[in-house]
């Protein structure tokens, strides 16, 4: 994180502390909205990548068919 980002975050937190309880709730709701929006954008990006989506589906099938290693087995190999 650079100095400008840290300064901006500090200012935002200081300003947040000065808000009324009602406004703090609105800020929290807006942050939750922005977080959900970013998650949706990431999901859209994954879904649009056909190869990646196919890989996920193959992995799901492998798991259902028992074609996987337990973490304890993998850890022993490391």
C-alpha positions in Angstrom: 0.0 0.0 0.0 1.3 3.4 -0.9 1.3 6.5 1.3 -1.6 8.1 -0.6 -3.8 5.1 -0.2 -3.1 4.9 3.6 -3.8 8.6 3.9 -7.1 8.2 2.0 -8.1 5.3 4.2 -7.3 7.2 7.3 -9.3 10.2 6.2 -12.3 8.0 5.3 -12.2 6.3 8.7 -12.0 9.6 10.5 -14.9 10.9 8.4 -16.9 7.7 9.1 -16.5 8.2 12.9 -18.1 11.6 12.6 -21.3 10.3 11.0 -24.5 9.7 12.8 -25.5 6.1 13.6 -28.1 6.2 10.7 -25.4 7.3 8.2 -23.0 4.7 9.4 -25.6 2.0 8.7 -26.0 3.5 5.2 -22.2 3.4 4.6 -22.1 -0.2 5.8 -25.0 -1.1 3.4 -23.2 0.6 0.5 -20.0 -1.2 1.3 -21.9 -4.5 1.3 -23.4 -3.5 -2.1 -20.0 -2.8 -3.6 -18.5 -6.0 -2.2 -21.4 -8.0 -3.8 -20.9 -6.1 -7.1 -17.2 -7.1 -7.1 -18.0 -10.7 -6.4 -20.6 -10.7 -9.2 -18.1 -9.2 -11.6 -15.5 -11.9 -10.6 -18.1 -14.6 -11.1 -19.1 -13.3 -14.5 -15.4 -13.3 -15.5 -15.0 -16.9 -14.4 -18.2 -18.0 -16.2 -17.1 -16.3 -19.4 -13.9 -18.3 -19.5 -15.1 -21.6 -21.1 -11.9 -23.5 -20.4 -11.8 -22.6 -16.8 -15.5 -23.5 -16.3 -14.9 -26.8 -18.0 -12.0 -27.4 -15.7 -14.2 -26.7 -12.7 -16.8 -29.2 -14.0 -14.2 -31.9 -14.6 -12.9 -31.3 -11.0 -16.4 -31.7 -9.7 -16.9 -34.9 -11.6 -13.5 -36.2 -10.4 -14.5 -35.5 -6.8 -17.8 -37.3 -7.2 -16.0 -40.3 -8.7 -13.5 -40.3 -5.8 -10.6 -39.3 -8.0 -8.8 -37.0 -5.5 -6.2 -37.1 -2.8 -6.8 -36.1 0.8 -4.9 -33.1 2.0 -3.0 -35.2 4.6 -1.7 -37.3 1.7 -0.6 -34.3 -0.3 1.0 -32.7 2.7 3.1 -35.8 3.2 4.6 -35.4 -0.3 5.7 -31.8 0.3 
